[in-house]
Each structure stands twice: as C-alpha cells, then as structure tokens.
Amino acid sequence: MIDLVADLLAYIDRSPSPYHAVAETERRLRGAGFGQLEERSVWDLTPGSKSFVVRGDGSLIAFQVGSSMPAKGGFRLVGAHTDSPNLRLKPLPDVGAHGYNQIAVEPYGGVLLHTWLDRDLSLAGRVTIPGPDGPQVVLLDFARPLLRVPNLAIHLNREIREQGLKLNAQNHLVPVAGLEGGPKLRELIATELRAQEIADTAPETILGIDLMAYDTQPASVSGARGEFIHSARLDNLASCHAAVSALIACEDGDLPPHTRGIVLYDHEEVGSRSATGAAGPFLAETLERVVAGVKGGEPQGLARAMANSLLISADMAHAVHPNYSDKHEKGHRPVIGKGPVIKINNNQAYATDAVTSGVFVSLCEEEGVEPQYFVSRSDLACGSTIGPITASKLGIRTVDVGNPMLSMHSCREMAGTADVQPMVDVLTAFFS
C-alpha cells in the first residue's frame, strides 16, 4: 500500500508553482491510464473514458465517464486549487541598490509577509520563448537557493520589541540575488534553460516570464511521534493531492453510473476571477462538452446532470492554535490529527448546507471517520473558497471541507500526518 504521507511530500516538492503542480498531476494521471484532451478538438467519449484537460498551464480537470449518460448519472466532483500565496516577479524585475543586484517582486494573495524573511528562496514557473511554430511555453525550476530577503538587524531596529515588525511590501521585500555586476535575470534564465537542456535560448529572445519565489527547504515530517507535516503550499496542494489520489484509486471494473472527476483551479488566492479560475468558464464548458461528447446524449443534458450532481470543495481548514484559542468559535475548534473538517458559514462564504453536510458525514461514517466542524467567530471575517463560486455558476450542490492546519498562508505551513489517509479514503468513497 502506498505511503500517502511520503507521497504527499513528494507531490508538494515537485510542485513549486501551479504550473508544476499541474504537470505533476498530469504525470500521475497518465500513469493511471488517463489521456489528454485538447480544447480545440472534438471530444468523442464513451462510458469508462478516462481523460483530462488543461487550461492556462495552471488549471486541470480530469474525469472518468460513468456507466450512465451524464444527463442521467450526473457528476461527482472534487474541487481544489493549485496556487498558494507567495512572492511573484514583476515584468522587468532587475533592480539594484548600494552594490546589490535585486529582484522586484509583488505579493500574490494574502501572504504572511514576515515568514518570507531569511529563507533560502529559489524561482520556479513558466517562461515563453521562441519556438518553431511561434511562442512556446516551457516550465523552469532553478531548484537551488538563489534569493534571500534579509531581515534588518535588531541593532538597527530596536523598536521592533515594543512595536512589532512592520513591513512595507514595496520597500522591504525585495530579494537580494547577488552583488553588483552579476548576471541579470534573463541571463540567469537562459543559462538555466541550457543547463537543464530545456532550450538553447539567448537572454534577449526570451518573450515573457511568469516566475515566483519558493522556499527550497523540502517538505518534512516532524513531532515527537511524527505527528506533523511541515511544508510550503499545503494550502492547497494537500487537497489537490487528496483529490487526484482518490480519483486514481477508483477501480475501473466497478464503474458507477455517475461521472467522477476533479477540478484543480489556479488563482483561488486572488479571487478566482480569471479564465482559468473558479469564476471563469472552464468547468462549465468542460462539463457541457462531456455531456455532449458521450454518444447517445439527450436534450437539456447539462441542466439535468447538474440537478443530479455534487461537488466537494476541498480546501485546507483552520486548526485551533494553542496560543490563540480565543480566535476560534467555542465548540468549533478543529484539531490537527483528528480528521477532515466541514466548513460552514451562514453568510455563504462556504457553500455547505444541511443536505450536502449530511452527504459528507455519511461518507465519513462509511469509512469510520469522525468529521470536525469549523465556523468563524461572529466578530471575525470568514475566508473564501471555490465552493460558493462554483455553486453559484453551475447550480451544483456543494459542501466545503478541508484538513486542519496551522500557519496558513505562511511561507512554511503545518498539518497532520494522521489526516492524510482519512481524507483520501472519504473522497474515494465519494467517487465510488
């Protein structure tokens, strides 16, 4: 049996950017017999077809057609997101001051800025270069310490003890890349592309860059009894891993009537408003094409399918913090290692209701898992997920869930080893 904790750590380490997360997911899906569909082609699907489609390099939908027509069998979907808060490069990133070469960055999403100080950072993402048939996109991961945002010594900032750390995103988060006179970013990129035998491209011919910083320290297991996972990007690659692991674990021989699938979105951390985000048309268009692509389809197929479908929106949940327990609603304080969390918000920041919550609770009971519950305090704003966005666009019943974690949106986050298997088991039961 696969060691899911070790497999999760490997998945995260191979996914320093949303584009790498999709590439790693593609690799796993291909190994399980899934074939890629092109959006510009006509889809010809039959019961049992295992396929995936990618949009914008950072979003992916994978599915296996059920034994019934989608209009009758509906869909069972698990949604998650591939992006995480981080520092992303500006278009013309080369800057310098006082003898240093630096790289201009912009915070992406709700970054805990101070956690990026004094880290060994690298760069990963995608680069557009000239190709034989026009611009070509390649993935790049420097995979070594390259940047650092140094803290200011306490001798020059003694007021930090009384006033706390105050960072200005424009002035205080510019990473140091080297000393004055060193190579510029495009030179570094061209050299790295050649060194990794990806492409032989001159610096001046690079057409575009979409790179982001990440902590080079690999994911690890910690704690006196190995209770914890320490890693970057647990929010929300842990849920992506659970979704794809569950889909792959389903047995082909026992095909259910419903079509089962996963949707991994980019841009959730910045509101999902993009062509590849949950607020865009990617999922709706894909489901419509699946309904139409299965031979023998019937009229009004998509609307009928949605009326018989369910989405599990899987996004990591807030565990109770032992030093800040007053920030949590009494009676709704999830604990790391105690299983999946059902997230509820009466103001619809989460899409869970009594019906969809009941479905998830029933699945947990089948697997011998006891779910936990999270609601925000009434005087604290609630976070958001892809759940309500997807539900409102498709009219699909939705439940918001996630595994408990600490240090959410930190450069390095914390979750529980005991929570990995139960979530995969429940999602597998949902698909099956």
N, C-alpha and C positions, 0 to 999 in steps of 0.2 A: 504493500500500500504506500502511496506517495506521502512523503513528509510534507504536509501542506505548509507548515511554518517555514521550513527551509525553502520551499518552492515560492512562497510569497516574497521572502527576502531576495531571492534571485530575480523574481519578476520586477521588483522595485529597482534593484541595482541596474537592471538592463533598460530602465525606462527613465532617464534623466530629463526627458521632455515629453510633452503629449505625443509628439511625432514618433519618438522611440517607443512609447507605450503602445501605440497602435501597431508599430512594426513588430514588437514582441508578441502582441496578441495575434497578429496575422500568422506569425511563425507557429504558434501553438494551434491555431485553428487549422492550418494546412496539415499539420501533423495528425490531426484528428479527422481528416477527410473533407474539410470544408474547402470549397473552391471560390475564387473571387469573381464577382460580377462587376462589369463596367457600367457606369451610369448612362453612357451614351449608346449602349447596346440594348436590344430587345431581350427580355428575360423569358426563358422557357423553363418552367418549374413543374415538378411532379411531387406527389407525396414522398417524403423521405429526403428530398433535396436538401443538401447542407451547403449553405452559401454565406458569403459576407460581402459587404460593400463599404468602401472608404470614401469619405469626403473631406477635402481640405487637409489631408495627411494626419489630422489630429482627432477625427471622429470616425467611428466604426459601428456598423450594425451587422450582426450575424444572426442567422436563423436556420431552423430546420423545419420544413413544411410538415404539418401533421397528416394523419390519415384521412381527415375530412377536408373539404374545401374550407379555406379561411373564413368565408362568409358564414359557415355553419359552426366550425370548430373554434373560431376566434383565435386570439393571440394570448400567450403568457410571456410577458416581457420583464426583464430586469434592466433598469437604467442606472448608470453611474457616470462619473466624469473623469477625464484623463488629465485635466490641468490642476495645478496647485499654485498657491501664492509664491511669488519669487521675485527676483530682480531681472529685468529683461533689457537687452541692449537697445539704445537709441539708434536711428538710421546712420548717423555719422558719429560713431562713438569715441573716436580718438580725441582725447583731451590730455592736457598736461599742466603741471604746476610745480614750481620750485624744485625742478630736477627729476620729477617723476613722470612716467607715462601712465595715464589712467584711462579707464573705460567708462563712458557715460551710460548710466542705467536708469530705468524707470520702474518703480514698484508696480507689480502686477497683482491685482486683487488685494485682499485685506492682510497684508504682510505684517507679522510681528517684527518690526524693523531691527530691533536691538539684537535679535537672535542671529542676524547675518554678520555681526561683527566678529573679527578674529577667527574666521573659518577658512579652511583651505578650499577655495572655490575653483571649479572648472566651468567650462562652457559647453553647451550642447544645444542642438536644434536642427534647423534646416538652412541650406544655402542654395540659392539659384545661380546656376552657371550656364554658359552657352552649351547647347547640345547639337547633335547633327540635324535634328528636326525642330530646332527652336529652343527656348529656355528649358532647362532641365533642373529638377529639384533633387538634391541629394541630402541625406542625413549626415550630421557630423557630431562627434563627441570627442572632445580633446582628452577626456579620461585621465587627466592628471591635474595636480594643483597648478593653477595659472594665475589666479586673482586672490586678493585679500582686501577686506575693508578693515583697516586697523582702528582699534579703539584709541581714544585720547587718554594719555597717562593721567592718573589721578592727581599728580603734582601740578598739572595744568588745568585741572577741573575739580578742585576740591569741593565745590558746591554740590557735586553730584550726591554727596552723602545726605544732605538735607533736602535738596530739590529733586533728586532723581535724575535719571538720564533723559535728556531731551534731544531728539534727533530731527534734523531738517532733511527731508528726503532728497532735496536738490543739492545741498551742500555737504552733507555728512556721510553719504552712502556711495561715494564714487570710488570704486575699487582701484587699487594700485596693481598695474600689470607689469611694471618694470621700471628701470631707470631711464632717464632721458637719453635719447639716441637709439633706443631699441626698436625692434620692428613694430610697425603699425598693425592694426587688427587684420586688415585684408592680407597682409603679408603672412601673418600667423596662420590665417585660414588656408591660403594657398599652399603653404608649406605642409600643413597638417593633411590636407587632401592628398597631396603627393605621397606623404609618408605612410598614410593608410591605404594607398593605392585605390583611392576612390575616384580621383580625377586629376589630370595634369592641367591646371588652370593658372593663368597669370593673375596676380592680385588685381590689376586694373580691369580685368574682364569679368570679375565677379559682379553679378547683376543685382543681387539682393541677399540680405541676411535676416534671419529670424532666430536669434540665439538668446539663451537665458543662462543665468548662473545657477550652479547647484553645488551642494556640499559633497566633497569627494569621499567623506567617511562612509564606508559601506553600512548597510543595514545590519543590525546585530540583535542577539538575544541577551537579556540581562536579568538581574534579580537574583536573590538568594537561591531560588529554586527554578530559575529560568522562566519566570512568570511574564516578563515584559519583552516587547519588541521596541527597539529604538531605531528610528529611520526617518529619513526625509520622505515627504509625499505620501505618507499613509492616508491622508485626506487628499485624493480619494482613490489612490491606486489599490489600496487594500480591498475596496469594494469592486473595482474592475477585475481584480484577480479572482475574487469570490464568484463573480458573475461568469467569467469565461471558464473557470474550473468546473462550475456546476453544469454549464452547457455541454462541455466536453465529456463530463462524467455520465451523461444520459446514454442509456443503451439504445442502439439503433433497432434492435429486434423487437422492442416493445413500443411501437410508435403510438403516441396518444393522438386523439382527434384534433387537439389544438396545435397551432404552430408556435413553437417556443423560440425565444430569441433574446438577444442582449443589445442594448444601445449604449455606447460609450461616447459621451459628448465632450467636446472641447468648450472652453470659455464659460463654464459654470461660475467660476470665481469672479467674473466681471459682469455677471448679469445675464449670460446666455444669449444676448442679442447679437447674433451673427448667423451667417449662412450655415455654419456647422454646429451652432449651439442649440440648446433645447427650445429656444424661442424661434428658431428658424424652421424651414420646411422639411428638413432631412428625414425625420422619422415618418411624418405623414406621407411624404412622397414615396418612401420605401415601402410602407405597408400597403399603400394603394397599388403599387406595382406588383407586390407579392400576391395580392388578391386577384389582380388581373392576369398575372403570369402563370397561374396554375390552370391547366386545361380543365374545361368544364365549369368555369366560374359562372356565377349567377348575377342577376341585376342587383344594384344597390349593395354591392358586396362589402365595401369598406364600412359603411354605416352599420350594417348588420354584424360585421366582425367586431367592431368596437363595442357594440352592445353586449358582446359575449367575451370580453377581454379583461385582463387585469395587468397592471404594471406595479412591480415592486421597485420603488425608487430607493436605491441603496447608497447612502452617504454617511460618513462616519459621524458618530454621536458624541456629545459631551459627557464624559465620566465625571463623577463628583471629584473635586480637587480637595485633598485632605487639608490644605492650608487655606482654602477659600470656600468652605462648605456653605457659607451663608449666601453665596451667589446662586445657589440651586434651590428650587422649589422643594419644600419638605415633602417627603414621601415619593419623590420622583428624582432620586439621586442614583443614576446608574453607576455600577462598579466594574472596573476592568476585571475580566476573567469570569464574569457572571452571565455572559451570553448576549444575544442580539437585543437591540433597543428599538422599541416602537416609538416614533416621534409624533406628537400631537400638538396642534395649535388651532384653537377655535377661530382665529382670525385668518386662517388658511395660508399661513406661511409654510405649513405642511399639509399635504392632501389627505392624510389619514382620516377616516371616519369609522363609525361603529361597524359597518359592514366589512370594509377592507381590513380593519384591525382584526376582526374576527377570523377572516381567512388566514391571516398570518399566524395568529395564535393557534389555530387548528393545525397548521403545518408544523409549528414548534412542538405541539403535543405529540404529533405523529413521530417526531424524531427524538422525543424525550428531552426537549429543551424548554427551559422556562424563560420567557421573554421579560425584559425590563421595560420601563416606560420613562420617557423624558418629556417634560413641558418646561417652558421658560417661566421664571418668576413673572408675576403680573406687572412688575415695575421695570422689567428689562426687555429690550427689544429682542425679537427672535431672529435666528438666522434663516437662510432660504436654501432651497434645493431645486432640483429639476422636476420634482414631483408635481407641484401645483402648475408649473409652466406647461408640462406635458399634458396633464389632465385637462387644463383649460383649452389647449389647442385641439386635442383629439376627442374629448369627452370620454376618456377612458378611466375606469375606476382605478384608484391609486392608493397605495399605502407607503408611507415614508418610514424607513428603518435604517439602522446602521450599527456597527460595532462601537463600543465605548472607547474613548481615547482621551489623553491629556496632551497639553501643549499644541492644540490645534492651531494651524497656520504659523507654527514656528518653523525655522529652518530645519529643525530635527524634532520629530514628534514621538509619541509614546502610546503603545497599545498593548493588548494582552495576547499571549500565545494561546491560551485556552479558548479564545473567542474565534479563532480562525476556522477550525473544523466545523463547529455548530452552524455558522452562517452558510458555509458551503453545503452542508447537509440539508438545511432548510430550503435553500434555493434549488437544490437538485430535486427535492421532493416536489417543489412547486412546478418545476418543468415536467416532471414525470407523471 
